Amino acid sequence: MPEPKTRCNKCGTEILQATATRTGGLCMPCKNGWEPHPDPTQPLEISCNVSHQAGPPVTFRTTTQDLLEALNQTRHFGDSSHPNKFELEAQRALLRHVVRHRVNSFALHDDHWGRTSGVLERLFEQNKASMEADGKRFTFAELTKEEWSDVIHPLAGEGGFLYRDASGTVIFKQMTWVS
């Protein structure tokens, strides 16, 4: 027969009634003065600085859970021995660690091939992420997205997309192709 359970008087974690009787209604971490238990249902925020062509890096912010789900659907470049495969696996492992250990406000670094930043850009456009630049936080609805291209040589060019704010200032400019 299962032992009767109750909740910690301080943090609400489920504990055995016998523990509560011994500790005055507290779980062992609360009795010993440790940090309170994080709420496992609360989303965890993660940030990632992303370099771009229009200025200093911007910071994308989203939930760790949304980023992990999106990275799980992202494929690596090249074959199974390409270094990007291992970088993406490492990113996913870091995010699983953050979720498992409830690390909030974790700062992730973009991988060398920009797969993580690409996923963050997609989450931003799906309104599942925000972008911070020059101390201002933006949602996708507050910016306009435009295509851009430049001639860099008579037979070559480059281009991509950019986001502008309402005043016309370029907040983020990403190169996605070179010819």
N, C-alpha and C positions, 0 to 999 in steps of 0.2 A: 504494500500500500504506500502511495507517495506521501512524503512528509508534508505537513501543512506549511504554507508559505504566506508571507506578508510583504509589505513594501517598506523600504528604508524611509524613515521620517524626514531625512534631509534631502535625498536626491531622487527618491521614488523607485529605485531599482528593486526588482523582486529578490527577496532573500528568504532563507528558511526561518520559520518561527523560532526555532531553537537559537539561531544566531541573534535574532531580534531580542530575545529574552536575555541573552548574555551581554548584549551591547547597548541596552537601553533603546532599542528600536532602530539602530543604525547598521548599515552594511559595514564590512571591515574597512574599505577605503575611507569612508566618511569618519569612522571611529578613529582611524589613524591619521586623520587630517590630510589625506591625499586630495588631489584635484577631483572635483565632481565628475561623475560619468557623463560623457557627451550623449546627446540624444541621437540614437541611431537612425531616426527617421528624418532628421534635419539634413538638407543638402549642404555639401561642403563647397566653399568657393575656391577656385584655383585661378591663378593669373599666369600669363605668359607674355613676355616682351617679344615683339616681332619687329624686325628691321624692315625698312621700306625705302623707296627712292625719294621721298619728299621731306625728309627731316629725321629727327631723332626717333628711336623706336617708340611704338605705341604699345599699350598694354591691353590685351584682351582678357576679359574676366567672364567666367562661366562656372557652372557647377562641375565638380569632378565627375559626377555620375554621367552628365550629358557628354562630356569630353571623352570619357572612357568608352561609352556606347558608340560614339561616332568613330573613335580610333579603331575600335574592334571591327568596323566595317570598311576600314581603309586598307588598301593593298600597298605593298612596298614596290619600289622600283626594281627592275631587273629580275634575275633569277633568284633561286633560294640561297645563293651564297653572296648576294649583293649586301654591302654593309648597311644599307637603309633598312633591310629586313630586321637586322639585329637592333638598330636604333628604335624602330617602331615597337619591337617586342619589349625593349627596355622602357619606353614611354608607358606602354600598357602596364608593365609590372610596377612602375612607380605609382601610377594612378590606383592600381589595386591595393598597394601598400597604404596609400593615403586614405582610401575608403576603409580598409580593414582597421587601421589604427586611428581613424577619425581625426586626421590632421586638417585643420581648417586654415584657409588663407595660404595655401602652398603655392610657391612660385616655381613653375615648370619652365624649362628652357626648350626652345624650338629645336627640332632635329636639323641636321646639316642640309637635308634636301627639302626642307620646308613643308613636309607632309603635315606636321602638327599645326603650323600656321594656316595651311590650306583648310584643315578641318575647322579651326577656330573661325576663319572667314565665313565658311558655310554656316556654322552655328550662329554667327553674328547676323547673317542674312535671314536666318530662320527665327530671329528674335530670341535665341537661347543664349546669347552672349552680348556683352557690351564692350565698347572700345574706349580707352582713356588716352587722351593726348593733351599735353600742356595743362594738366590738372583738371580737364573737363571730361566728363563721362558722356558718351553718346550711345544711342540705340540706332539700329539700322533705319528706323523711321525718321530720324532726325537728319539723315544724310542723303545725298543723291549719289548714285553710282553711275560712272561714265567710263566708256572705253577711251583709251588714248594710244597714240602711236607717234613716233619720231623717226625721221630719217637720220641715220648715224653715218652713212656713207652712201655715195651714189647708187650702190647696188645692195645696200643693207638697211634694215630698220629694226626697231624694237617697239614693243607695245605691251599693253595690259589693261588694267582697270584702276580707277581711283575713286575715292569717296570725298565729296565736298560738303561743307556745312552750309547753313542758310546764307551766310555772308559771301560764299563763293571760295572760301579758303580750302585748299587741298589739305585734308586731314591725313589721308593714307593713300599711297600710290605704289602699286605692285606691278612689277614687270612679269609677264607670263609667257612672252615669246620674243625671239630674236631671229631675224632671217638673214 
